[in-house]
Amino acid sequence: WVPPSWPPRAPGCRCASRGWVACAGWCGGCRCCCSAPCWPPARRTGRAIATGPAPICWTRRSRPSTAASPMALSAVGAATLSVGAEVIGIRAAVAVDAVLWAAGTFTALLTAAGIPALMVLRHRIGPGDASPVWLLPVVAPMVSAATGPALVPHLPPGQGREALLLGCLALAGVSLLGTFLMLPLIFDRLVRHGPLPAALTPALFLVLGPLGQSTTAAGGLADAATYTAGVPEAAARFASVAYGVPVMGFALLWLASAAAMVVRTVRRGMPFAMTWWGFTFPVGTCVTGAAALARHTGLHALGWLAAGLYAALVAAWALVAARTALGLARGTLLAP
């Protein structure tokens, strides 16, 4: 019983991947162009948005896209380097990835530092206001830490490679320690104040994001250590497995608990909302994390785990995409 190769090598996968990357780039460009006229024309308007009664990404009325944008930049850049080099050439793919990764990392650090500062300085958050959405700002640097190592082989040998590798490790530390600060608050809110409102219940899956993404980052950093002289490759691989296995175990435990709470809410009536997209990206990070562990350990069980999570991810994505399209067609999704 050998697990399927990862990533899948079935005919047409590379072509489909290039199509999805092109679609992601086109959607990202359209989003930037469409949102440009809505950017605040004055600094006081921007300050009002940031310091108003609903701080972005921190309350139940938050706009997660603010923290998701840096992650999208880094992810599209990494995908371009992975599958776009065959279309636009390796030099162009590296340039696109470098620009998008730099922009995503810069905005991720601004988000991770700025939003907690605004919460402390400008707002008074009640004990029952904690939400898994709070993790979005702090998980953004972890996406940069996971996608940055792919650029290491394309730098000239020397300190540039080591600086990028250690910089990605520092980004992982920023996100990981921030997650350690947030998780107790979220669990305390669930224990003391009960389940989340029905529309926010899918946000429980967001906790999987930093867990799976950190495992992915550890695997990527271990792979990139091959190209540096200052970081022993064997030690890096051992560290990635020693970290990733227990974290993935906790991620599976949280996945089971979150799924149980979602099933309970569905039975009582869980309305469709854009929070349902929280079922997709966090599970995807667990897929890449399990795949990295399977690659470094050679264990078939981890390969099958990655394949099973990927099947669940595809099913969840198809369901949420269909419900989103239906809501847009009916005009109910964007209704005030």
C-alpha positions in Angstrom: 0.0 0.0 0.0 2.1 2.9 -1.3 0.5 6.3 -1.2 0.1 8.3 -4.4 3.0 10.5 -5.4 2.8 14.0 -3.9 2.1 16.4 -5.5 -0.1 14.3 -7.8 1.5 13.4 -11.2 -1.7 12.5 -13.1 -1.9 13.6 -16.7 -3.2 17.2 -17.0 -2.2 18.2 -13.4 0.5 20.5 -14.5 -1.7 22.2 -17.1 -4.5 22.5 -14.6 -2.1 24.0 -12.1 -0.9 26.6 -14.6 -4.5 27.5 -15.3 -5.3 28.0 -11.6 -2.2 30.1 -11.1 -3.2 32.3 -14.1 -6.7 32.6 -12.7 -5.4 33.6 -9.3 -3.1 36.2 -10.8 -6.0 37.6 -12.8 -8.3 37.7 -9.9 -5.7 39.4 -7.7 -5.1 42.1 -10.4 -8.8 42.7 -10.8 -9.2 43.0 -7.0 -6.4 45.6 -6.9 -7.9 47.6 -9.8 -11.4 47.5 -8.4 -10.4 48.5 -4.9 -8.2 51.3 -5.9 -11.0 53.9 -6.3 -12.2 52.9 -2.8 -8.9 53.7 -1.1 -9.3 56.6 1.4 -8.5 59.9 -0.3 -7.5 61.5 3.0 -5.4 60.3 6.0 -8.2 61.1 8.4 -10.4 58.6 6.6 -7.8 55.9 6.9 -7.4 56.6 10.6 -11.1 56.5 11.1 -11.3 53.1 9.5 -8.4 51.7 11.5 -9.4 53.1 14.9 -13.2 53.0 14.7 -15.4 50.9 16.8 -14.8 47.8 14.6 -11.0 47.3 14.3 -10.2 45.3 11.2 -9.6 41.6 11.7 -10.2 41.7 15.4 -14.0 41.9 16.0 -16.9 39.8 14.9 -17.6 42.5 12.3 -14.0 42.2 10.9 -12.9 42.1 7.3 -10.5 39.1 7.1 -9.4 40.2 3.6 -7.1 42.8 5.2 -5.0 40.1 6.7 -5.5 37.7 3.8 -4.1 40.0 1.2 -0.4 39.6 2.3 -0.9 35.8 2.3 -2.4 35.9 -1.2 0.6 37.8 -2.6 3.1 35.3 -1.2 1.0 32.3 -2.2 0.6 33.5 -5.8 4.3 34.3 -6.1 5.2 30.8 -4.9 2.8 29.2 -7.3 4.2 31.2 -10.2 7.7 30.0 -9.4 6.5 26.4 -9.0 4.5 25.9 -12.2 4.8 29.2 -14.1 8.4 28.9 -15.1 7.5 26.5 -17.9 5.3 29.2 -19.4 7.1 32.6 -18.7 10.6 31.3 -18.2 12.6 30.7 -15.0 14.0 34.2 -14.7 10.6 35.9 -15.1 9.1 33.5 -12.6 11.8 34.2 -10.1 11.3 37.9 -10.5 7.6 37.7 -10.1 7.9 35.5 -7.0 10.6 37.8 -5.5 8.4 40.9 -6.0 5.2 39.4 -4.7 7.0 37.7 -1.7 8.7 41.0 -0.7 5.4 42.8 -0.9 3.5 40.1 0.9 6.1 39.9 3.7 6.2 43.7 4.2 2.4 44.0 4.4 2.3 40.8 6.6 4.6 42.4 9.1 2.7 45.6 9.1 -0.5 43.7 9.7 1.0 41.4 12.4 2.4 44.4 14.3 -0.2 47.1 13.6 -3.5 45.4 14.4 -2.5 44.1 17.8 -1.1 47.6 18.6 -4.4 49.2 17.6 -6.3 46.7 19.8 -4.3 47.6 22.8 -4.1 51.3 22.3 -7.5 52.2 20.8 -10.0 49.6 21.8 -11.4 47.8 24.8 -12.1 44.2 24.0 -14.5 42.2 26.2 -13.6 38.7 27.5 -16.3 37.2 25.2 -15.0 38.9 22.0 -12.1 36.6 21.3 -12.4 34.8 18.0 -10.3 32.5 15.8 -10.3 35.4 13.3 -7.7 37.0 15.6 -5.2 34.5 14.2 -5.3 35.9 10.7 -2.9 38.9 11.3 -0.3 36.8 13.1 -0.4 33.8 10.6 0.5 36.0 7.6 4.2 36.0 8.4 4.2 32.2 8.5 3.0 32.1 4.9 6.0 34.2 4.0 8.2 31.8 6.0 6.8 28.8 4.1 7.1 30.4 0.6 10.4 32.2 1.0 12.7 29.2 1.1 11.9 28.4 -2.6 13.8 31.5 -3.5 17.0 30.4 -1.8 18.4 28.3 -4.6 18.0 31.2 -7.0 20.3 33.5 -5.0 24.1 33.5 -5.5 26.0 31.2 -3.1 27.0 33.0 0.0 25.5 35.1 2.7 22.5 36.1 0.7 21.1 32.5 0.9 21.8 32.2 4.6 20.3 35.6 5.3 17.1 34.7 3.4 16.9 31.3 5.2 17.4 32.8 8.6 15.0 35.7 7.8 12.3 33.1 7.0 13.1 31.4 10.3 12.6 34.7 12.0 9.3 35.2 10.3 8.2 31.8 11.5 9.1 32.8 15.0 7.1 36.0 14.8 4.0 34.1 13.7 4.5 31.1 16.0 4.9 33.1 19.2 2.0 35.3 18.2 -0.1 32.2 17.8 0.9 31.0 21.2 -0.4 34.2 22.6 -3.8 34.0 20.8 -4.7 30.3 21.2 -5.3 30.4 25.0 -7.6 33.4 24.6 -9.6 31.6 22.0 -9.9 28.4 24.0 -10.8 30.4 27.1 -13.6 32.1 25.2 -15.0 28.8 24.0 -14.9 27.2 27.5 -16.3 30.2 29.4 -18.8 31.6 26.9 -19.9 28.6 24.9 -19.8 27.9 21.1 -19.4 30.6 18.6 -22.4 32.1 16.8 -23.6 29.9 14.0 -22.2 32.0 11.1 -18.8 32.2 12.8 -18.5 28.5 13.6 -16.5 27.7 10.4 -13.8 30.1 11.8 -12.8 27.4 14.2 -10.9 25.8 11.3 -8.7 28.9 11.2 -6.7 27.5 14.1 -5.4 24.8 11.7 -3.8 27.6 9.6 -0.7 28.4 11.8 -0.3 24.7 12.8 -0.2 23.3 9.2 1.6 26.3 7.8 4.3 26.1 10.4 4.9 22.4 9.6 5.1 23.3 5.9 7.5 26.1 6.7 9.7 23.8 8.8 9.9 21.4 5.9 10.7 24.1 3.4 13.4 25.5 5.6 14.9 22.0 5.9 14.9 21.6 2.1 16.5 25.0 1.6 19.3 24.2 4.1 20.8 22.0 1.3 21.9 25.2 -0.5 23.5 26.9 2.5 26.8 26.2 4.2 25.9 27.6 7.6 23.0 25.4 8.4 23.6 21.6 8.5 21.1 19.8 6.3 20.7 16.7 8.5 20.1 18.8 11.6 17.5 20.9 9.7 15.6 17.8 8.5 15.6 16.3 12.0 14.3 19.6 13.5 11.6 19.8 10.9 10.3 16.3 11.7 10.7 16.7 15.4 8.6 19.9 15.3 6.2 18.9 12.6 5.0 15.5 13.9 3.6 16.7 17.3 2.2 19.9 15.8 0.4 17.9 13.1 -0.9 15.6 15.8 -2.4 18.5 17.6 -3.8 19.9 14.3 -5.6 16.6 13.8 -7.0 16.8 17.3 -8.3 20.3 16.7 -9.7 19.3 13.4 -11.7 16.6 15.0 -13.0 19.0 17.7 -13.8 21.7 15.2 -15.6 19.2 12.9 -17.7 18.0 15.9 -18.8 21.6 16.7 -19.5 22.3 13.0 -21.7 19.1 12.8 -23.6 20.2 15.9 -24.2 23.7 14.5 -25.3 22.3 11.1 -27.9 20.2 12.8 -29.2 23.3 14.5 -29.0 25.4 11.4 -25.8 27.0 10.1 -26.5 29.7 7.5 -24.1 30.1 4.6 -21.7 33.0 4.9 -18.3 33.9 3.5 -16.8 32.4 6.7 -17.4 29.0 5.1 -14.2 29.7 3.1 -12.4 29.1 6.4 -12.9 25.4 5.7 -10.4 25.6 2.8 -7.2 27.4 3.3 -6.5 25.9 6.8 -7.0 22.4 5.6 -4.8 23.1 2.7 -1.9 24.0 5.1 -2.4 20.7 6.8 -2.1 19.0 3.4 1.2 20.7 2.6 2.4 20.0 6.1 1.6 16.3 6.0 3.2 16.1 2.5 6.4 17.7 3.8 6.6 15.2 6.7 5.9 12.3 4.3 8.8 13.6 2.1 11.2 13.8 4.9 10.3 10.6 6.7 9.3 8.3 3.9 6.3 7.1 5.9 3.5 5.9 3.7 1.0 6.7 6.4 1.8 10.4 6.2 1.5 10.2 2.4 -2.0 8.8 2.8 -2.8 11.4 5.4 -1.9 14.1 2.9 -4.0 12.5 0.2 -7.0 12.1 2.5 -6.8 15.7 3.7 -6.4 16.8 0.1 -9.6 14.9 -0.9 -11.5 16.6 1.9 -10.1 20.0 0.8 -11.3 19.5 -2.7 -14.7 18.5 -1.5 -15.0 21.5 0.8 -13.7 23.9 -1.8 -16.2 22.6 -4.4 -19.1 23.0 -1.9 -18.2 26.5 -0.8 -17.5 27.7 -4.3 -20.9 26.4 -5.4 -22.7 28.0 -2.5 -20.9 31.3 -3.2 -21.8 31.3 -6.8 -25.4 30.5 -6.0 -25.5 33.3 -3.4 -24.1 35.8 -5.9 -26.5 34.7 -8.6 -29.5 35.1 -6.3 -28.2 38.4 -4.9 -28.4 37.2 -1.3 -24.7 37.0 -0.5 -24.1 40.7 -1.0 -27.3 41.9 0.5 -26.9 44.5 3.3 
